[in-house]
Amino acid sequence: MQLRQAGKYKEAIAYLKQAVENEPGNAIYQKELADLIDSQVGKFAAQGTAALQSTSPPTLASINRARDQLLLAREIAPDSPAAKRSCRKN
């Protein structure tokens, strides 16, 4: 998918959600959407964890970077176990 390759994950997710809505029985669209969401949530959770581990002890800046990444994960998939584990609601 070109949007995904261009780094436009929000647009790619929206496009695939619309595709699934238009063709709910299309397993390819469903899998692509699930894979994209999983990969983005995993990426943001890993980046958040890495930000916390980037300095010892963690600085306010590293904590804020981690929080921002984890909030992106929660924005994409609020019910994802990785997003729930990594980010508590404010």
HTML snippet that shows the backbone in 3Dmol.js (N, CA, C, O; Angstrom):
<script src="https://3Dmol.org/build/3Dmol-min.js"></script>
<div id="view" style="width:600px;height:400px;position:relative"></div>
<script>
const pdb = `
ATOM      1  N   MET A   1       0.843  -1.176   0.000  1.00  0.00           N
ATOM      2  CA  MET A   1       0.000   0.000   0.000  1.00  0.00           C
ATOM      3  C   MET A   1       0.887   1.237   0.000  1.00  0.00           C
ATOM      4  O   MET A   1       1.800   1.348   0.818  1.00  0.00           O
ATOM      5  N   GLN A   2       0.627   2.150  -0.897  1.00  0.00           N
ATOM      6  CA  GLN A   2       1.467   3.323  -1.086  1.00  0.00           C
ATOM      7  C   GLN A   2       1.433   4.273   0.107  1.00  0.00           C
ATOM      8  O   GLN A   2       2.464   4.844   0.462  1.00  0.00           O
ATOM      9  N   LEU A   3       0.275   4.452   0.730  1.00  0.00           N
ATOM     10  CA  LEU A   3       0.192   5.345   1.885  1.00  0.00           C
ATOM     11  C   LEU A   3       1.077   4.841   3.022  1.00  0.00           C
ATOM     12  O   LEU A   3       1.778   5.620   3.669  1.00  0.00           O
ATOM     13  N   ARG A   4       1.036   3.553   3.254  1.00  0.00           N
ATOM     14  CA  ARG A   4       1.854   2.951   4.311  1.00  0.00           C
ATOM     15  C   ARG A   4       3.328   3.143   4.008  1.00  0.00           C
ATOM     16  O   ARG A   4       4.102   3.517   4.889  1.00  0.00           O
ATOM     17  N   GLN A   5       3.720   2.891   2.769  1.00  0.00           N
ATOM     18  CA  GLN A   5       5.124   3.035   2.373  1.00  0.00           C
ATOM     19  C   GLN A   5       5.587   4.479   2.465  1.00  0.00           C
ATOM     20  O   GLN A   5       6.770   4.740   2.687  1.00  0.00           O
ATOM     21  N   ALA A   6       4.667   5.418   2.298  1.00  0.00           N
ATOM     22  CA  ALA A   6       5.007   6.841   2.383  1.00  0.00           C
ATOM     23  C   ALA A   6       5.022   7.332   3.829  1.00  0.00           C
ATOM     24  O   ALA A   6       5.285   8.508   4.082  1.00  0.00           O
ATOM     25  N   GLY A   7       4.744   6.444   4.772  1.00  0.00           N
ATOM     26  CA  GLY A   7       4.751   6.831   6.177  1.00  0.00           C
ATOM     27  C   GLY A   7       3.473   7.507   6.629  1.00  0.00           C
ATOM     28  O   GLY A   7       3.432   8.092   7.711  1.00  0.00           O
ATOM     29  N   LYS A   8       2.444   7.438   5.830  1.00  0.00           N
ATOM     30  CA  LYS A   8       1.157   8.067   6.164  1.00  0.00           C
ATOM     31  C   LYS A   8       0.236   7.007   6.766  1.00  0.00           C
ATOM     32  O   LYS A   8      -0.768   6.617   6.171  1.00  0.00           O
ATOM     33  N   TYR A   9       0.608   6.555   7.960  1.00  0.00           N
ATOM     34  CA  TYR A   9      -0.115   5.444   8.559  1.00  0.00           C
ATOM     35  C   TYR A   9      -1.560   5.806   8.903  1.00  0.00           C
ATOM     36  O   TYR A   9      -2.446   4.961   8.767  1.00  0.00           O
ATOM     37  N   LYS A  10      -1.820   7.036   9.344  1.00  0.00           N
ATOM     38  CA  LYS A  10      -3.201   7.407   9.682  1.00  0.00           C
ATOM     39  C   LYS A  10      -4.094   7.338   8.452  1.00  0.00           C
ATOM     40  O   LYS A  10      -5.214   6.831   8.508  1.00  0.00           O
ATOM     41  N   GLU A  11      -3.584   7.854   7.350  1.00  0.00           N
ATOM     42  CA  GLU A  11      -4.349   7.811   6.106  1.00  0.00           C
ATOM     43  C   GLU A  11      -4.537   6.371   5.630  1.00  0.00           C
ATOM     44  O   GLU A  11      -5.602   6.008   5.132  1.00  0.00           O
ATOM     45  N   ALA A  12      -3.497   5.559   5.788  1.00  0.00           N
ATOM     46  CA  ALA A  12      -3.576   4.155   5.378  1.00  0.00           C
ATOM     47  C   ALA A  12      -4.614   3.406   6.215  1.00  0.00           C
ATOM     48  O   ALA A  12      -5.390   2.610   5.688  1.00  0.00           O
ATOM     49  N   ILE A  13      -4.619   3.666   7.509  1.00  0.00           N
ATOM     50  CA  ILE A  13      -5.605   3.017   8.380  1.00  0.00           C
ATOM     51  C   ILE A  13      -7.019   3.457   7.996  1.00  0.00           C
ATOM     52  O   ILE A  13      -7.926   2.630   7.905  1.00  0.00           O
ATOM     53  N   ALA A  14      -7.203   4.750   7.774  1.00  0.00           N
ATOM     54  CA  ALA A  14      -8.527   5.256   7.389  1.00  0.00           C
ATOM     55  C   ALA A  14      -8.981   4.626   6.070  1.00  0.00           C
ATOM     56  O   ALA A  14     -10.140   4.238   5.925  1.00  0.00           O
ATOM     57  N   TYR A  15      -8.060   4.531   5.119  1.00  0.00           N
ATOM     58  CA  TYR A  15      -8.382   3.941   3.821  1.00  0.00           C
ATOM     59  C   TYR A  15      -8.813   2.483   3.991  1.00  0.00           C
ATOM     60  O   TYR A  15      -9.817   2.054   3.422  1.00  0.00           O
ATOM     61  N   LEU A  16      -8.045   1.729   4.777  1.00  0.00           N
ATOM     62  CA  LEU A  16      -8.368   0.314   4.956  1.00  0.00           C
ATOM     63  C   LEU A  16      -9.655   0.130   5.762  1.00  0.00           C
ATOM     64  O   LEU A  16     -10.416  -0.800   5.496  1.00  0.00           O
ATOM     65  N   LYS A  17      -9.907   0.990   6.731  1.00  0.00           N
ATOM     66  CA  LYS A  17     -11.172   0.904   7.473  1.00  0.00           C
ATOM     67  C   LYS A  17     -12.347   1.125   6.529  1.00  0.00           C
ATOM     68  O   LYS A  17     -13.365   0.439   6.619  1.00  0.00           O
ATOM     69  N   GLN A  18     -12.198   2.082   5.631  1.00  0.00           N
ATOM     70  CA  GLN A  18     -13.257   2.340   4.651  1.00  0.00           C
ATOM     71  C   GLN A  18     -13.421   1.144   3.711  1.00  0.00           C
ATOM     72  O   GLN A  18     -14.541   0.769   3.364  1.00  0.00           O
ATOM     73  N   ALA A  19     -12.302   0.553   3.304  1.00  0.00           N
ATOM     74  CA  ALA A  19     -12.356  -0.617   2.426  1.00  0.00           C
ATOM     75  C   ALA A  19     -13.072  -1.780   3.111  1.00  0.00           C
ATOM     76  O   ALA A  19     -13.877  -2.472   2.487  1.00  0.00           O
ATOM     77  N   VAL A  20     -12.777  -1.993   4.394  1.00  0.00           N
ATOM     78  CA  VAL A  20     -13.429  -3.068   5.152  1.00  0.00           C
ATOM     79  C   VAL A  20     -14.920  -2.764   5.311  1.00  0.00           C
ATOM     80  O   VAL A  20     -15.758  -3.662   5.222  1.00  0.00           O
ATOM     81  N   GLU A  21     -15.236  -1.503   5.545  1.00  0.00           N
ATOM     82  CA  GLU A  21     -16.645  -1.116   5.671  1.00  0.00           C
ATOM     83  C   GLU A  21     -17.390  -1.360   4.358  1.00  0.00           C
ATOM     84  O   GLU A  21     -18.527  -1.832   4.361  1.00  0.00           O
ATOM     85  N   ASN A  22     -16.742  -1.035   3.239  1.00  0.00           N
ATOM     86  CA  ASN A  22     -17.372  -1.223   1.930  1.00  0.00           C
ATOM     87  C   ASN A  22     -17.479  -2.685   1.541  1.00  0.00           C
ATOM     88  O   ASN A  22     -18.425  -3.091   0.866  1.00  0.00           O
ATOM     89  N   GLU A  23     -16.500  -3.474   1.972  1.00  0.00           N
ATOM     90  CA  GLU A  23     -16.482  -4.902   1.649  1.00  0.00           C
ATOM     91  C   GLU A  23     -16.190  -5.700   2.911  1.00  0.00           C
ATOM     92  O   GLU A  23     -15.080  -6.207   3.070  1.00  0.00           O
ATOM     93  N   PRO A  24     -17.164  -5.823   3.815  1.00  0.00           N
ATOM     94  CA  PRO A  24     -16.917  -6.470   5.102  1.00  0.00           C
ATOM     95  C   PRO A  24     -16.478  -7.932   5.011  1.00  0.00           C
ATOM     96  O   PRO A  24     -15.887  -8.454   5.957  1.00  0.00           O
ATOM     97  N   GLY A  25     -16.750  -8.582   3.919  1.00  0.00           N
ATOM     98  CA  GLY A  25     -16.347  -9.974   3.765  1.00  0.00           C
ATOM     99  C   GLY A  25     -14.972 -10.156   3.151  1.00  0.00           C
ATOM    100  O   GLY A  25     -14.540 -11.289   2.941  1.00  0.00           O
ATOM    101  N   ASN A  26     -14.284  -9.079   2.862  1.00  0.00           N
ATOM    102  CA  ASN A  26     -12.983  -9.163   2.200  1.00  0.00           C
ATOM    103  C   ASN A  26     -11.885  -9.430   3.235  1.00  0.00           C
ATOM    104  O   ASN A  26     -11.459  -8.530   3.959  1.00  0.00           O
ATOM    105  N   ALA A  27     -11.448 -10.671   3.285  1.00  0.00           N
ATOM    106  CA  ALA A  27     -10.447 -11.085   4.271  1.00  0.00           C
ATOM    107  C   ALA A  27      -9.095 -10.409   4.038  1.00  0.00           C
ATOM    108  O   ALA A  27      -8.340 -10.193   4.986  1.00  0.00           O
ATOM    109  N   ILE A  28      -8.792 -10.080   2.806  1.00  0.00           N
ATOM    110  CA  ILE A  28      -7.513  -9.424   2.499  1.00  0.00           C
ATOM    111  C   ILE A  28      -7.478  -8.035   3.129  1.00  0.00           C
ATOM    112  O   ILE A  28      -6.485  -7.664   3.755  1.00  0.00           O
ATOM    113  N   TYR A  29      -8.550  -7.267   2.969  1.00  0.00           N
ATOM    114  CA  TYR A  29      -8.618  -5.937   3.576  1.00  0.00           C
ATOM    115  C   TYR A  29      -8.561  -6.028   5.102  1.00  0.00           C
ATOM    116  O   TYR A  29      -7.881  -5.239   5.759  1.00  0.00           O
ATOM    117  N   GLN A  30      -9.281  -6.996   5.649  1.00  0.00           N
ATOM    118  CA  GLN A  30      -9.294  -7.166   7.098  1.00  0.00           C
ATOM    119  C   GLN A  30      -7.900  -7.488   7.630  1.00  0.00           C
ATOM    120  O   GLN A  30      -7.473  -6.952   8.653  1.00  0.00           O
ATOM    121  N   LYS A  31      -7.200  -8.367   6.925  1.00  0.00           N
ATOM    122  CA  LYS A  31      -5.843  -8.745   7.355  1.00  0.00           C
ATOM    123  C   LYS A  31      -4.881  -7.581   7.209  1.00  0.00           C
ATOM    124  O   LYS A  31      -4.064  -7.336   8.097  1.00  0.00           O
ATOM    125  N   GLU A  32      -4.966  -6.865   6.104  1.00  0.00           N
ATOM    126  CA  GLU A  32      -4.098  -5.702   5.892  1.00  0.00           C
ATOM    127  C   GLU A  32      -4.309  -4.665   6.994  1.00  0.00           C
ATOM    128  O   GLU A  32      -3.346  -4.106   7.519  1.00  0.00           O
ATOM    129  N   LEU A  33      -5.559  -4.414   7.338  1.00  0.00           N
ATOM    130  CA  LEU A  33      -5.858  -3.446   8.389  1.00  0.00           C
ATOM    131  C   LEU A  33      -5.307  -3.917   9.732  1.00  0.00           C
ATOM    132  O   LEU A  33      -4.654  -3.153  10.443  1.00  0.00           O
ATOM    133  N   ALA A  34      -5.567  -5.158  10.071  1.00  0.00           N
ATOM    134  CA  ALA A  34      -5.070  -5.700  11.345  1.00  0.00           C
ATOM    135  C   ALA A  34      -3.542  -5.674  11.394  1.00  0.00           C
ATOM    136  O   ALA A  34      -2.958  -5.312  12.416  1.00  0.00           O
ATOM    137  N   ASP A  35      -2.899  -6.054  10.298  1.00  0.00           N
ATOM    138  CA  ASP A  35      -1.433  -6.054  10.256  1.00  0.00           C
ATOM    139  C   ASP A  35      -0.867  -4.644  10.392  1.00  0.00           C
ATOM    140  O   ASP A  35       0.120  -4.432  11.097  1.00  0.00           O
ATOM    141  N   LEU A  36      -1.489  -3.691   9.721  1.00  0.00           N
ATOM    142  CA  LEU A  36      -1.017  -2.308   9.795  1.00  0.00           C
ATOM    143  C   LEU A  36      -1.168  -1.763  11.209  1.00  0.00           C
ATOM    144  O   LEU A  36      -0.248  -1.140  11.740  1.00  0.00           O
ATOM    145  N   ILE A  37      -2.314  -1.995  11.814  1.00  0.00           N
ATOM    146  CA  ILE A  37      -2.531  -1.524  13.182  1.00  0.00           C
ATOM    147  C   ILE A  37      -1.541  -2.180  14.136  1.00  0.00           C
ATOM    148  O   ILE A  37      -0.932  -1.501  14.963  1.00  0.00           O
ATOM    149  N   ASP A  38      -1.378  -3.485  14.029  1.00  0.00           N
ATOM    150  CA  ASP A  38      -0.439  -4.196  14.907  1.00  0.00           C
ATOM    151  C   ASP A  38       0.983  -3.678  14.747  1.00  0.00           C
ATOM    152  O   ASP A  38       1.690  -3.474  15.735  1.00  0.00           O
ATOM    153  N   SER A  39       1.400  -3.466  13.507  1.00  0.00           N
ATOM    154  CA  SER A  39       2.779  -3.020  13.288  1.00  0.00           C
ATOM    155  C   SER A  39       2.991  -1.606  13.805  1.00  0.00           C
ATOM    156  O   SER A  39       4.042  -1.311  14.374  1.00  0.00           O
ATOM    157  N   GLN A  40       2.014  -0.728  13.619  1.00  0.00           N
ATOM    158  CA  GLN A  40       2.161   0.652  14.095  1.00  0.00           C
ATOM    159  C   GLN A  40       2.128   0.724  15.611  1.00  0.00           C
ATOM    160  O   GLN A  40       2.921   1.447  16.215  1.00  0.00           O
ATOM    161  N   VAL A  41       1.224  -0.012  16.229  1.00  0.00           N
ATOM    162  CA  VAL A  41       1.165  -0.024  17.691  1.00  0.00           C
ATOM    163  C   VAL A  41       2.467  -0.589  18.251  1.00  0.00           C
ATOM    164  O   VAL A  41       3.016  -0.050  19.212  1.00  0.00           O
ATOM    165  N   GLY A  42       2.956  -1.662  17.660  1.00  0.00           N
ATOM    166  CA  GLY A  42       4.225  -2.239  18.104  1.00  0.00           C
ATOM    167  C   GLY A  42       5.376  -1.270  17.943  1.00  0.00           C
ATOM    168  O   GLY A  42       6.234  -1.162  18.819  1.00  0.00           O
ATOM    169  N   LYS A  43       5.394  -0.570  16.829  1.00  0.00           N
ATOM    170  CA  LYS A  43       6.451   0.411  16.560  1.00  0.00           C
ATOM    171  C   LYS A  43       6.428   1.527  17.599  1.00  0.00           C
ATOM    172  O   LYS A  43       7.463   1.870  18.169  1.00  0.00           O
ATOM    173  N   PHE A  44       5.246   2.094  17.845  1.00  0.00           N
ATOM    174  CA  PHE A  44       5.146   3.193  18.799  1.00  0.00           C
ATOM    175  C   PHE A  44       5.437   2.732  20.225  1.00  0.00           C
ATOM    176  O   PHE A  44       6.082   3.454  20.985  1.00  0.00           O
ATOM    177  N   ALA A  45       4.972   1.545  20.597  1.00  0.00           N
ATOM    178  CA  ALA A  45       5.262   1.022  21.934  1.00  0.00           C
ATOM    179  C   ALA A  45       6.762   0.803  22.102  1.00  0.00           C
ATOM    180  O   ALA A  45       7.319   1.121  23.153  1.00  0.00           O
ATOM    181  N   ALA A  46       7.422   0.260  21.073  1.00  0.00           N
ATOM    182  CA  ALA A  46       8.873   0.040  21.135  1.00  0.00           C
ATOM    183  C   ALA A  46       9.622   1.366  21.220  1.00  0.00           C
ATOM    184  O   ALA A  46      10.595   1.484  21.965  1.00  0.00           O
ATOM    185  N   GLN A  47       9.173   2.364  20.458  1.00  0.00           N
ATOM    186  CA  GLN A  47       9.821   3.676  20.508  1.00  0.00           C
ATOM    187  C   GLN A  47       9.628   4.327  21.870  1.00  0.00           C
ATOM    188  O   GLN A  47      10.536   4.986  22.375  1.00  0.00           O
ATOM    189  N   GLY A  48       8.464   4.152  22.462  1.00  0.00           N
ATOM    190  CA  GLY A  48       8.225   4.688  23.799  1.00  0.00           C
ATOM    191  C   GLY A  48       9.119   4.039  24.833  1.00  0.00           C
ATOM    192  O   GLY A  48       9.687   4.718  25.688  1.00  0.00           O
ATOM    193  N   THR A  49       9.242   2.728  24.755  1.00  0.00           N
ATOM    194  CA  THR A  49      10.118   2.003  25.668  1.00  0.00           C
ATOM    195  C   THR A  49      11.568   2.424  25.471  1.00  0.00           C
ATOM    196  O   THR A  49      12.299   2.630  26.440  1.00  0.00           O
ATOM    197  N   ALA A  50      11.977   2.549  24.217  1.00  0.00           N
ATOM    198  CA  ALA A  50      13.356   2.966  23.919  1.00  0.00           C
ATOM    199  C   ALA A  50      13.637   4.370  24.448  1.00  0.00           C
ATOM    200  O   ALA A  50      14.736   4.640  24.931  1.00  0.00           O
ATOM    201  N   ALA A  51      12.658   5.259  24.361  1.00  0.00           N
ATOM    202  CA  ALA A  51      12.840   6.626  24.864  1.00  0.00           C
ATOM    203  C   ALA A  51      13.073   6.611  26.370  1.00  0.00           C
ATOM    204  O   ALA A  51      13.898   7.369  26.881  1.00  0.00           O
ATOM    205  N   LEU A  52      12.352   5.753  27.077  1.00  0.00           N
ATOM    206  CA  LEU A  52      12.542   5.662  28.525  1.00  0.00           C
ATOM    207  C   LEU A  52      13.901   5.086  28.891  1.00  0.00           C
ATOM    208  O   LEU A  52      14.475   5.430  29.924  1.00  0.00           O
ATOM    209  N   GLN A  53      14.405   4.215  28.044  1.00  0.00           N
ATOM    210  CA  GLN A  53      15.687   3.572  28.319  1.00  0.00           C
ATOM    211  C   GLN A  53      16.868   4.349  27.754  1.00  0.00           C
ATOM    212  O   GLN A  53      18.016   3.935  27.914  1.00  0.00           O
ATOM    213  N   SER A  54      16.595   5.472  27.095  1.00  0.00           N
ATOM    214  CA  SER A  54      17.664   6.215  26.430  1.00  0.00           C
ATOM    215  C   SER A  54      18.560   6.962  27.409  1.00  0.00           C
ATOM    216  O   SER A  54      19.713   7.254  27.092  1.00  0.00           O
ATOM    217  N   THR A  55      18.055   7.268  28.565  1.00  0.00           N
ATOM    218  CA  THR A  55      18.871   7.945  29.578  1.00  0.00           C
ATOM    219  C   THR A  55      18.655   7.266  30.921  1.00  0.00           C
ATOM    220  O   THR A  55      17.582   6.732  31.200  1.00  0.00           O
ATOM    221  N   SER A  56      19.673   7.296  31.730  1.00  0.00           N
ATOM    222  CA  SER A  56      19.556   6.701  33.048  1.00  0.00           C
ATOM    223  C   SER A  56      20.090   7.688  34.066  1.00  0.00           C
ATOM    224  O   SER A  56      21.275   8.018  34.023  1.00  0.00           O
ATOM    225  N   PRO A  57      19.290   8.157  34.948  1.00  0.00           N
ATOM    226  CA  PRO A  57      17.849   7.941  35.078  1.00  0.00           C
ATOM    227  C   PRO A  57      17.090   8.676  33.980  1.00  0.00           C
ATOM    228  O   PRO A  57      17.623   9.589  33.350  1.00  0.00           O
ATOM    229  N   PRO A  58      15.848   8.275  33.757  1.00  0.00           N
ATOM    230  CA  PRO A  58      15.064   8.949  32.716  1.00  0.00           C
ATOM    231  C   PRO A  58      14.914  10.442  33.007  1.00  0.00           C
ATOM    232  O   PRO A  58      14.712  10.848  34.152  1.00  0.00           O
ATOM    233  N   THR A  59      15.015  11.228  31.980  1.00  0.00           N
ATOM    234  CA  THR A  59      14.829  12.673  32.109  1.00  0.00           C
ATOM    235  C   THR A  59      13.383  13.019  31.773  1.00  0.00           C
ATOM    236  O   THR A  59      12.643  12.193  31.240  1.00  0.00           O
ATOM    237  N   LEU A  60      12.997  14.233  32.086  1.00  0.00           N
ATOM    238  CA  LEU A  60      11.653  14.675  31.747  1.00  0.00           C
ATOM    239  C   LEU A  60      11.441  14.623  30.238  1.00  0.00           C
ATOM    240  O   LEU A  60      10.365  14.254  29.768  1.00  0.00           O
ATOM    241  N   ALA A  61      12.470  14.992  29.484  1.00  0.00           N
ATOM    242  CA  ALA A  61      12.360  14.956  28.016  1.00  0.00           C
ATOM    243  C   ALA A  61      12.153  13.530  27.516  1.00  0.00           C
ATOM    244  O   ALA A  61      11.330  13.308  26.628  1.00  0.00           O
ATOM    245  N   SER A  62      12.886  12.553  28.069  1.00  0.00           N
ATOM    246  CA  SER A  62      12.724  11.171  27.607  1.00  0.00           C
ATOM    247  C   SER A  62      11.362  10.619  28.016  1.00  0.00           C
ATOM    248  O   SER A  62      10.758   9.839  27.279  1.00  0.00           O
ATOM    249  N   ILE A  63      10.885  11.018  29.177  1.00  0.00           N
ATOM    250  CA  ILE A  63       9.552  10.584  29.618  1.00  0.00           C
ATOM    251  C   ILE A  63       8.487  11.174  28.703  1.00  0.00           C
ATOM    252  O   ILE A  63       7.538  10.484  28.333  1.00  0.00           O
ATOM    253  N   ASN A  64       8.634  12.434  28.338  1.00  0.00           N
ATOM    254  CA  ASN A  64       7.669  13.059  27.425  1.00  0.00           C
ATOM    255  C   ASN A  64       7.699  12.416  26.048  1.00  0.00           C
ATOM    256  O   ASN A  64       6.645  12.221  25.442  1.00  0.00           O
ATOM    257  N   ARG A  65       8.893  12.077  25.535  1.00  0.00           N
ATOM    258  CA  ARG A  65       8.985  11.390  24.233  1.00  0.00           C
ATOM    259  C   ARG A  65       8.289  10.036  24.312  1.00  0.00           C
ATOM    260  O   ARG A  65       7.555   9.649  23.403  1.00  0.00           O
ATOM    261  N   ALA A  66       8.528   9.327  25.404  1.00  0.00           N
ATOM    262  CA  ALA A  66       7.895   8.014  25.584  1.00  0.00           C
ATOM    263  C   ALA A  66       6.380   8.160  25.630  1.00  0.00           C
ATOM    264  O   ALA A  66       5.657   7.409  24.975  1.00  0.00           O
ATOM    265  N   ARG A  67       5.905   9.126  26.406  1.00  0.00           N
ATOM    266  CA  ARG A  67       4.467   9.348  26.521  1.00  0.00           C
ATOM    267  C   ARG A  67       3.847   9.648  25.158  1.00  0.00           C
ATOM    268  O   ARG A  67       2.790   9.117  24.816  1.00  0.00           O
ATOM    269  N   ASP A  68       4.520  10.509  24.383  1.00  0.00           N
ATOM    270  CA  ASP A  68       3.986  10.864  23.064  1.00  0.00           C
ATOM    271  C   ASP A  68       3.858   9.644  22.162  1.00  0.00           C
ATOM    272  O   ASP A  68       2.857   9.490  21.461  1.00  0.00           O
ATOM    273  N   GLN A  69       4.863   8.781  22.176  1.00  0.00           N
ATOM    274  CA  GLN A  69       4.815   7.575  21.344  1.00  0.00           C
ATOM    275  C   GLN A  69       3.721   6.623  21.817  1.00  0.00           C
ATOM    276  O   GLN A  69       3.010   6.031  21.006  1.00  0.00           O
ATOM    277  N   LEU A  70       3.594   6.481  23.123  1.00  0.00           N
ATOM    278  CA  LEU A  70       2.589   5.573  23.659  1.00  0.00           C
ATOM    279  C   LEU A  70       1.169   6.103  23.443  1.00  0.00           C
ATOM    280  O   LEU A  70       0.231   5.325  23.270  1.00  0.00           O
ATOM    281  N   LEU A  71       1.021   7.404  23.455  1.00  0.00           N
ATOM    282  CA  LEU A  71      -0.295   7.981  23.135  1.00  0.00           C
ATOM    283  C   LEU A  71      -0.662   7.747  21.675  1.00  0.00           C
ATOM    284  O   LEU A  71      -1.833   7.540  21.354  1.00  0.00           O
ATOM    285  N   LEU A  72       0.332   7.779  20.787  1.00  0.00           N
ATOM    286  CA  LEU A  72       0.063   7.456  19.383  1.00  0.00           C
ATOM    287  C   LEU A  72      -0.418   6.013  19.255  1.00  0.00           C
ATOM    288  O   LEU A  72      -1.341   5.729  18.492  1.00  0.00           O
ATOM    289  N   ALA A  73       0.204   5.109  20.000  1.00  0.00           N
ATOM    290  CA  ALA A  73      -0.215   3.705  19.975  1.00  0.00           C
ATOM    291  C   ALA A  73      -1.657   3.591  20.463  1.00  0.00           C
ATOM    292  O   ALA A  73      -2.461   2.873  19.868  1.00  0.00           O
ATOM    293  N   ARG A  74      -1.979   4.290  21.534  1.00  0.00           N
ATOM    294  CA  ARG A  74      -3.332   4.224  22.080  1.00  0.00           C
ATOM    295  C   ARG A  74      -4.341   4.867  21.142  1.00  0.00           C
ATOM    296  O   ARG A  74      -5.489   4.428  21.074  1.00  0.00           O
ATOM    297  N   GLU A  75      -3.928   5.904  20.416  1.00  0.00           N
ATOM    298  CA  GLU A  75      -4.816   6.562  19.455  1.00  0.00           C
ATOM    299  C   GLU A  75      -5.215   5.606  18.331  1.00  0.00           C
ATOM    300  O   GLU A  75      -6.364   5.589  17.890  1.00  0.00           O
ATOM    301  N   ILE A  76      -4.248   4.817  17.879  1.00  0.00           N
ATOM    302  CA  ILE A  76      -4.493   3.877  16.777  1.00  0.00           C
ATOM    303  C   ILE A  76      -5.377   2.719  17.227  1.00  0.00           C
ATOM    304  O   ILE A  76      -6.331   2.346  16.544  1.00  0.00           O
ATOM    305  N   ALA A  77      -5.045   2.163  18.380  1.00  0.00           N
ATOM    306  CA  ALA A  77      -5.754   0.971  18.845  1.00  0.00           C
ATOM    307  C   ALA A  77      -5.903   1.020  20.360  1.00  0.00           C
ATOM    308  O   ALA A  77      -5.102   0.417  21.074  1.00  0.00           O
ATOM    309  N   PRO A  78      -6.911   1.726  20.863  1.00  0.00           N
ATOM    310  CA  PRO A  78      -7.067   1.885  22.306  1.00  0.00           C
ATOM    311  C   PRO A  78      -7.241   0.568  23.056  1.00  0.00           C
ATOM    312  O   PRO A  78      -6.910   0.480  24.239  1.00  0.00           O
ATOM    313  N   ASP A  79      -7.753  -0.445  22.383  1.00  0.00           N
ATOM    314  CA  ASP A  79      -7.980  -1.732  23.041  1.00  0.00           C
ATOM    315  C   ASP A  79      -6.831  -2.713  22.862  1.00  0.00           C
ATOM    316  O   ASP A  79      -6.894  -3.845  23.342  1.00  0.00           O
ATOM    317  N   SER A  80      -5.789  -2.283  22.176  1.00  0.00           N
ATOM    318  CA  SER A  80      -4.640  -3.157  21.959  1.00  0.00           C
ATOM    319  C   SER A  80      -3.949  -3.457  23.290  1.00  0.00           C
ATOM    320  O   SER A  80      -3.723  -2.544  24.085  1.00  0.00           O
ATOM    321  N   PRO A  81      -3.612  -4.720  23.540  1.00  0.00           N
ATOM    322  CA  PRO A  81      -2.901  -5.043  24.780  1.00  0.00           C
ATOM    323  C   PRO A  81      -1.596  -4.248  24.939  1.00  0.00           C
ATOM    324  O   PRO A  81      -1.256  -3.841  26.049  1.00  0.00           O
ATOM    325  N   ALA A  82      -0.867  -4.026  23.842  1.00  0.00           N
ATOM    326  CA  ALA A  82       0.382  -3.277  23.923  1.00  0.00           C
ATOM    327  C   ALA A  82       0.124  -1.823  24.325  1.00  0.00           C
ATOM    328  O   ALA A  82       0.867  -1.256  25.126  1.00  0.00           O
ATOM    329  N   ALA A  83      -0.911  -1.233  23.777  1.00  0.00           N
ATOM    330  CA  ALA A  83      -1.240   0.154  24.119  1.00  0.00           C
ATOM    331  C   ALA A  83      -1.743   0.238  25.564  1.00  0.00           C
ATOM    332  O   ALA A  83      -1.390   1.170  26.286  1.00  0.00           O
ATOM    333  N   LYS A  84      -2.551  -0.712  25.984  1.00  0.00           N
ATOM    334  CA  LYS A  84      -3.063  -0.705  27.349  1.00  0.00           C
ATOM    335  C   LYS A  84      -1.949  -0.911  28.365  1.00  0.00           C
ATOM    336  O   LYS A  84      -1.906  -0.244  29.399  1.00  0.00           O
ATOM    337  N   ARG A  85      -1.050  -1.840  28.062  1.00  0.00           N
ATOM    338  CA  ARG A  85       0.060  -2.141  28.970  1.00  0.00           C
ATOM    339  C   ARG A  85       0.982  -0.947  29.117  1.00  0.00           C
ATOM    340  O   ARG A  85       1.458  -0.639  30.210  1.00  0.00           O
ATOM    341  N   SER A  86       1.224  -0.287  28.011  1.00  0.00           N
ATOM    342  CA  SER A  86       2.253   0.734  27.973  1.00  0.00           C
ATOM    343  C   SER A  86       1.775   2.120  28.364  1.00  0.00           C
ATOM    344  O   SER A  86       2.589   2.969  28.726  1.00  0.00           O
ATOM    345  N   CYS A  87       0.485   2.366  28.299  1.00  0.00           N
ATOM    346  CA  CYS A  87       0.009   3.741  28.483  1.00  0.00           C
ATOM    347  C   CYS A  87      -1.263   3.750  29.321  1.00  0.00           C
ATOM    348  O   CYS A  87      -2.274   3.162  28.936  1.00  0.00           O
ATOM    349  N   ARG A  88      -1.208   4.396  30.427  1.00  0.00           N
ATOM    350  CA  ARG A  88      -2.400   4.532  31.277  1.00  0.00           C
ATOM    351  C   ARG A  88      -3.162   5.769  30.856  1.00  0.00           C
ATOM    352  O   ARG A  88      -2.558   6.757  30.440  1.00  0.00           O
ATOM    353  N   LYS A  89      -4.483   5.731  30.957  1.00  0.00           N
ATOM    354  CA  LYS A  89      -5.290   6.902  30.606  1.00  0.00           C
ATOM    355  C   LYS A  89      -4.996   8.026  31.562  1.00  0.00           C
ATOM    356  O   LYS A  89      -4.784   7.826  32.758  1.00  0.00           O
ATOM    357  N   ASN A  90      -4.987   9.246  30.984  1.00  0.00           N
ATOM    358  CA  ASN A  90      -4.710  10.436  31.798  1.00  0.00           C
ATOM    359  C   ASN A  90      -5.931  10.830  32.576  1.00  0.00           C
ATOM    360  O   ASN A  90      -5.898  11.809  33.322  1.00  0.00           O
TER     361      ASN A  90
END
`;
const viewer = $3Dmol.createViewer("view");
viewer.addModel(pdb, "pdb");
viewer.setStyle({}, {cartoon: {color: "spectrum"}});
viewer.zoomTo();
viewer.render();
</script>
